[in-house]
Structures are given as structure tokens and as C-alpha cells.
Amino acid sequence: MADLFRDNVLGFIPQLDWLSVGFDVQRPGDPIDGLFGDEKTDNLVAYWQSIANEYNLPVMAQFHGFDVEAQKTFRVPVDTHNIEKGLIKVKLNQSERLRELMRSGVQGEKAIYDYVMDDGLRLADQVVTRTKVAKNELMATGKVTIKENDLDLTVDYGVPADNLNRELDFGAGAAYSIPDQLQMLVDETTAKGINLTGMLLPRAILTKLRQNAAIQKAVNGVNMVGQLVRNSDLRAYMNEEYGIANIITNDLTYNVPGAMNASTKIPTLTAQRYFPANKVSFFATNNAGRVGAGLWGDPPEVDAARAFDGGVSASGASPYVYISQWGEKDPAVLWTKASALFMPVLYNPNGLYVASVIETPKSA
């Protein structure tokens, strides 16, 4: 046991062993990761300020005569919001878990060790899942809401309200065709200095675009109305006509725990979409193709581990997700916890437009 577990305590993983957990928060195939990079910083507020300054539209200086005092400029106002309240954490009663394993016939230190490490990985994955939910909520609403565990706050990124109240009307009674609606949006944003380059939407709405008669006519000609537009042809059309080259679909889901099931003694799970089924988000990106960044900081557990090194086992490096373990004596319980300080940021709040998909019926 001494070789695998710290202080000869069953399930208490040595500090160095947790170094492999929490350093990779990108998920292969997750479309939101292409829009938000993940960056670690020691000061979320200061980093947010530098981002806000960097990505504002440039302010023009003026010509001056040689003997004229220079015009005084101003600093761009920065709202730091509530980003340091973005603490995500989840813990597991490891002692209960170990008793369940041993009652199930799991024997041997190596097998126990592997199960505990897997528990740590699952806890870290739950933390990462919450960050993906936040990124998608930002793209769908222009805000991030935190209403859980006695917290009730909204991080407002300053996206203009008019940007978030758009509609994309597929109904027979729509005032304008879908191509016209798209063109009006592009004309409006271009006049404001915003270059929309992409959109995020469910696959079902992408299919509605391919099924739209006006788009079918524009892409394939009047004689091909009723024929589904090929996916590649639609993407080429959106790029050539509107400059929207990056079309991203997201239909991924995650589980939310609910009330405890009386018979199984485990929480019921409800599947939720990361991105809403009835929204389309149009966005402008920076030169790297990003709309923002996921900022990660050190949670309070980092300082706690330094202060109480004798009782806490945790990664000594600086991962995105921090895994820690500690023991309690009365009652005797060993806990494993995953925690992170996280908040997504938006480079240009004016460059996000969100439309609700509607279908206005044709008037009688």
C-alpha cells in the first residue's frame, strides 16, 4: 500500500499522481472549442481588462499643427463584471465509494488505485462540462447565468439588446425571404464596421436552410425548387453571398442531476442541449478565428493545499482543473474533489447577433 497510496491511507493518491489530470480541457469533436480557446491566467480581472482593450475598434488620432498642443485621448472603459465568482467544484465521498467497490468484490491495491484515479477523471470531466455549458450560453444569450448552490448572478458582456432580439422567419407569412433577411443583417452589420464571418446553429435549422425554396432557387435555379440543397453547396453560397464561411452545428447534450430516485438511491438525470434548438448565432471572429477565450484561474483549493499540506493531497502544478483529496476524522471520510475558476470572455460584444427561428403563418 505504501507504494500506491499516500500515508498508507487506502484511496489517498500521492500528489504527483494527480499531475496527469486536469491539463487537457479540449474535447475532440466539440464545436464550441473552435470558437473559444482555453487560457490559464493568474489574474482573471487583469486579463479580461487587457482583452477588452485589445479588441475594441481603434480610435482615430488627429492631425495637428507643429505648434498646437496634442489632443487628450481617453482610456476605453472596462467592465470587469463578476468573473472571479466563476468557481466550479464537485466532490465525491471516496470512503463510501471504496466500501462499495470492496463489497462488489474489487480486490488488490492496483485495482483500487485505478478506480480512484478514474473517479478523479470523472469529477474533472464534470467541471469541464460546466465550462462548455457556459460557453454555449454566452453564444446563445450574450450572458452567462449562475443560478446554483445559493448563487444568483448574471455576467453581462455588454452585447447590445438589439443584437439579441433578432428573428429568422421561415414562415409562409414572412415579410422577407430568407436570403433577403440574411442580406439585411449583413448590410446592417457592415455599416457598423462588423464583419460577420460565421454562424452557430443546430443541424435541424441548417436543414431548414437547405429546404428553403428561396435558397434552393438562388443556389440551383428556379427549376430545382423542391430539391434539397447539398450541404457543401449551401456553405459555398453562404460564403460567397454573405461572407459567412464558418458554419458550425452543435447538437451535443449533457446530463443534469435531479431528485434522488427512491429505489436506486441515485439522482435522476435529465438530458439538456448545450446550444438551444431554436437559435442561430451570427458572429465575428478575430484573425485566429475565435470569438472569445475561456479564462481559467486557480481555485481557492490551491492556497488551501499550500497552507495545509499535511492533510491535502493535490496536484502541485497548475492544471485547468485542480484535483484535491483530504480526510476527515469524525466521521472518518476521505474526499476527492475537482475544482476550477473559470469564465468565458467575449472579444467583441458588438460582433454577436442572436436570432430566434420562427415561422409566421400566411394570413388568410
N, C-alpha and C positions, 0 to 999 in steps of 0.2 A: 504493500500500500504506500510505503514511503516514496517509491519511485514515481507513482502516478498522482498522488493526492497531497495537497499541502497540509502540513502539521498533522499528518496521519488521520485526517478527517475525511471520511468517505464522501465523495462528491465535491470536495473543495479543490477546485482546479488550480494549479500553480499559475502565478501571474503571467509568466512568459507564454503559456499555452494559449492564452486568450488573444495573443497578438495576431492570430490568423483570422479573427472575427471582426467585422465592422469596418473593413477598409474598402470594400467594393460595394457601392450602393446603386450602381447601374444594373439594370435588368435587360438581358438580351431580348429584343422584340418589344420592349415597352416604348411606345411612340413619344411619350412625354419627355423622355430623357434626351431626345434630339433637340428639344426647344429650350431646356433648362440644363445648363451644366451644373455640376456639384463642386463647390469650392469650400475649403476649410479656412477659417479665419479666427484670430484671437479676439477680435472686437467686431461684433456684428454691426453695431451702430456706426462706427467709423467707416467700415467697408461699404455700408449702404450709402453713406454720405458721398463717398468717392464715386460710387456708381451713378448716383443721382446727378452729380456734377458732370461726369464724363459724357453721359448720354443725353443731356439736354441739347436742343438745337443751338447752333452757335449764334452768339450775339455780335452784331457788326460794330466795329470801331469806326471812327470818322476821320476824314482828312482834316488837318489843322494847318494854319499858317505857322511860320517858323517862330514868331514871337507871341503866340497865343498859348494860354495855359491849357493843358490837356483836360479833356472832359473826364469827369469822375465816373467810373463804372460801378457796378453793384455785384454782390455775390448772389448766386442763384439760391433762393430759399429752399431748404431741405426739410422735409418732414420725416423724422426718424421712426414714427409710428410706435407700435408695441412689439417690436421684433424680438426683444430679449425675453418675452413671455412665451416663446415658442418651444417650451420644454416638453419633450415626448419621452415617456418611460413606461415600462411594463415589467412586472416581476413574477416569479414563479416560486412557490413553496417547494424547494428541492427535496426536502426531507420527505414530504408526502409522496413526491414522485419516486424517490428511491424505494420507499416501502412498497409502492405499487409494483415496481419492477421486480423486486425480490419475491413478492408474493406470486408474481406471474412466472417465476422460475428463472429469471435472469441471474446468472452467477458469474463470478470472476471479476477482478478489478478492471480489466481492459474493457469488458462489455459495459460495466457501469460507467466507466470513463467516457466511452463513446456516446452513451445515451445522454450524459450531462452536457457534453460538447454540442450534441445535436439540439438540446434544449436551448442552449445559448444562441445557436444559429437561428432557431425559430423565433426566439424573442427579438433578435436583431432584425429579422425579416418583418416582424410586426411593426417595428419602429419605421423601417424603410417604407412599408406600405402606407403609413400615415403621411409621410412626406409626399408620396405620389398623389394621394388624395388632395393635399394642399395645392400642389402644382396645377392639377386639373381644375380645382375650384377657382383658382386665380384666372385661368384661361376662360372659364365659363361664366364668371360673375364679376371679374375685376377686383375681387376681395378674397380674403381668407377669414373664415369664421372659426372660432374656437369656443365651442359650447359643450364642454365635457369636464367632468371631475371638478365641479364648482367653479369653472372658468366660464366667463361670458364676455367675449370681446371680439371685435371685428377689426382686422387690419385692412385699412382702406388705402389703396395705392394711388388714388387721385385720378383714376380713369374717369373722364367726363361722363356724367349721367347719360347724355345724349348718345354716347358711343355704345352704351349697354342696353338701349331700348330699341334696337333695330328689329326689323321683321323681314323674313324672306317668304313671300307669299306664293305658294304653288297652286292656289285655288283657281277655279274657273272664273271666279269673280274678281280676280286680282286686277288692280288698276294698271299695272305694267307687267310685261312679260319678264321671265327670269333673266334673260340676257340684259334687258333694259334696267332691271333692278341692280344687277351687278355693275353695269356701266355707270349708273348714277352714284353708287358707292365709291367706285374708283375715281370718278371725276371729283367728287366731294373731297376725298382724302388727298388727292393730288393737289388740289387747290390749297390745302392746309399744309403742304410740304410733307405729307406722309406717303410713303411708297409701300403699299401693301404687297407682300410677297408670298403669302401662304394662307391656308385656312385649315382649321381642325374641326372635324365633324364625325358623326357616326357613319358607318358604312351604308346604313339604310337611307340616309339623306343623300349620300353620294349616288346611290342607285336612283333616287328620285330625280337628281340632276340628269342622269343618263336617260331616264324615261321621259323627260320633259319635251313636249312637242316642239317648242321654240328652239331649244338647244339641238334637238335632232335635225331640225330644218337648217340651222346655222352651220352645223358640222357636216352633215351628209347630203343636204339638198332637200327640196320640197318633196321629191318622190320617195324619200326614205323616212318620212314622218311615221311613227309607229314602230320603227326598228330601233332596238336598244343600241345606244352609242357605246362603242367599245371603251373600256376604261382608259386605255392609252390615248385614244382619240380625244376623250374628254379632257384629260390632263394637258394634252398639247393645245387644245382650244383655250383652256383657262389661262395657260401661259402666254399664248400669242395674243389673245384679245385683251386680257386684263392684267397681265404681269404676275398672275398667281401661279408660281412654279412649284410651290411646295404644298401638296395636298396630303394631309395626314388624317388617317382614320383611327379612331380609338373606341373599341367595344369591350375593353377589358373590364373585369369585375373583381370585387374583393368582398370579404365577409365581415359583417358587423355582429358582435355578440349581443344577444338579448337576454331575456329572462331565463332563469335556470329551469331546465327540464326536470320535472319531479321524479321521473322514473330513471333516467340515465344519470342525473346529477351533474350534467354538463350544460353550459349555456346553449340556447338555440342560436342558430346562425342565419342571418338574412343577407342575401347577395345584393350588392349595390354596384351601380356603374361608376367608374371613375369620371367619365365625361357624360353629361346629360344626353338623353336620346333625342331631344328636340331643339338642340342648339347648334349653331355654326359660328365659330370664332375666326374672324379675319385678323391677320396680324402682320406687323412689320418687324423685320429682324435686323440685327447688326451684321457686320461683314462676315462674321463667323456662323451666321445662320441661327443665332439664338435670340429669343425674346427676353430672356432673363437668366438669373442664376439661382441655384439653391445654395443658400449660405448655411454652413454648419459651424457651430462653435462647441466649446467644451461645456458639458452639463455640470451642475454642482457636485456630482459624484466624483469628478476628477479631484477637486480640492478635498473632498471627504477622504478619498483614498490616501492622499498625501498626509492628511492630519491623523488618520487612524490606520496607519499601515499595518499594525499588528493584527487588525481584525477584518481587514478588507482585502480581498484578492481581486485584482483588476489589471487590465492592460496598462502597461507603463508608457506606451507610445500614445499617439494622438489619432485614433481612428475616427471615422464619421460617427459610428455607433459604439458606445462605450459599454462594455460588459463588466459587471462587478458582482462579487459574492461576499456575503457576510453571514455570521452566525449569531443567533440569539440563544441565551441560556434558559430563560424561563418564559414560555416553554422552549424546549430545545428545538430550534428550527434553523435550517440552512436555506438561505435565499439566493436566487440568481436573478439579476436584473439587467435589462438593456435600456439605455437612455441616450438621448441626443438633444442638442439645442439646434433647432432648425427653423428657417423661414425662407420661403422663396421671395425673390425680388423681381421687379419688372423694370427693364431698362427704359422704356419709353411708354408711359401711361397713355399718351395720346395715340399710340400706334396699335391699340387693341379695340376691335369692334366686335360686338356680340349680337347675333341675330337669333330671334326665336322663329322656328319654322311654323307657319300657319297655312291654312287652306280656306280662303274666303269663298263661300259658295256663290254661284252665279245667281243674281237676282232674278226673280220671276218676271 
